[in-house]
Amino acid sequence: MTRYLPRDGHNPAYGVVGTGPADVVWFFDIQMHLDLLWTDPHMHSLFERLATYSRAVYFQRRGFGLSDPVDHVPTVEQQAEDVLAVMDAEQVRHASFVGIHSTCGPQVLVAATAPERVNASMLVAPFCEPLLDTGRTLHGWTETEVTAFVDG
């Protein structure tokens, strides 16, 4: 069942599966949809297996999937605050984190600013979006390529 957490006028979507003793917080990337992932047999099997030994909180970034649309890209700090807010809503004191692609940055920020909340982190193909917003010239990228990537 999908749940929503009011945050600054928006409602990020999340779900909880399992009741095991270990807590795991999955922060899904842009292409990962809370409901549609369950239709993939491999992901479905992974989620069901994880639920046998943990309570897994699956979290979607503001503006994507089932979360409310947004008029701006949330900062890494806002996303990290959203992770902690979802944990608080589900009374998760500390958890193992799974970050995927662009959600690794917020997960790492939570680990750096609230280390007592993090048991472990698994970062899957991490990259950090704020590097593209610094105004610096990025090695190997033309200004046109950076603009096309950032603006989508």
ChimeraX attribute file (.defattr): number of C-alpha atoms within 10 A of each C-alpha:
attribute: neighborCount
match mode: 1-to-1
recipient: residues
	/A:1	8
	/A:2	13
	/A:3	14
	/A:4	18
	/A:5	16
	/A:6	13
	/A:7	14
	/A:8	8
	/A:9	9
	/A:10	15
	/A:11	21
	/A:12	25
	/A:13	24
	/A:14	23
	/A:15	18
	/A:16	17
	/A:17	17
	/A:18	18
	/A:19	13
	/A:20	14
	/A:21	10
	/A:22	17
	/A:23	23
	/A:24	27
	/A:25	24
	/A:26	23
	/A:27	25
	/A:28	23
	/A:29	18
	/A:30	16
	/A:31	9
	/A:32	16
	/A:33	18
	/A:34	20
	/A:35	14
	/A:36	11
	/A:37	14
	/A:38	15
	/A:39	9
	/A:40	11
	/A:41	10
	/A:42	10
	/A:43	13
	/A:44	14
	/A:45	12
	/A:46	12
	/A:47	17
	/A:48	14
	/A:49	12
	/A:50	17
	/A:51	20
	/A:52	14
	/A:53	14
	/A:54	16
	/A:55	20
	/A:56	25
	/A:57	24
	/A:58	21
	/A:59	27
	/A:60	29
	/A:61	25
	/A:62	23
	/A:63	19
	/A:64	19
	/A:65	20
	/A:66	19
	/A:67	22
	/A:68	17
	/A:69	14
	/A:70	13
	/A:71	6
	/A:72	8
	/A:73	11
	/A:74	14
	/A:75	12
	/A:76	21
	/A:77	14
	/A:78	15
	/A:79	23
	/A:80	22
	/A:81	17
	/A:82	25
	/A:83	24
	/A:84	19
	/A:85	16
	/A:86	24
	/A:87	20
	/A:88	12
	/A:89	11
	/A:90	12
	/A:91	9
	/A:92	18
	/A:93	12
	/A:94	20
	/A:95	21
	/A:96	16
	/A:97	26
	/A:98	19
	/A:99	22
	/A:100	21
	/A:101	17
	/A:102	21
	/A:103	27
	/A:104	27
	/A:105	22
	/A:106	22
	/A:107	28
	/A:108	20
	/A:109	16
	/A:110	23
	/A:111	18
	/A:112	12
	/A:113	10
	/A:114	13
	/A:115	13
	/A:116	12
	/A:117	18
	/A:118	20
	/A:119	14
	/A:120	14
	/A:121	17
	/A:122	15
	/A:123	18
	/A:124	13
	/A:125	11
	/A:126	14
	/A:127	14
	/A:128	13
	/A:129	16
	/A:130	11
	/A:131	11
	/A:132	14
	/A:133	10
	/A:134	9
	/A:135	8
	/A:136	9
	/A:137	12
	/A:138	12
	/A:139	6
	/A:140	7
	/A:141	10
	/A:142	11
	/A:143	13
	/A:144	9
	/A:145	11
	/A:146	15
	/A:147	13
	/A:148	10
	/A:149	10
	/A:150	11
	/A:151	7
	/A:152	6
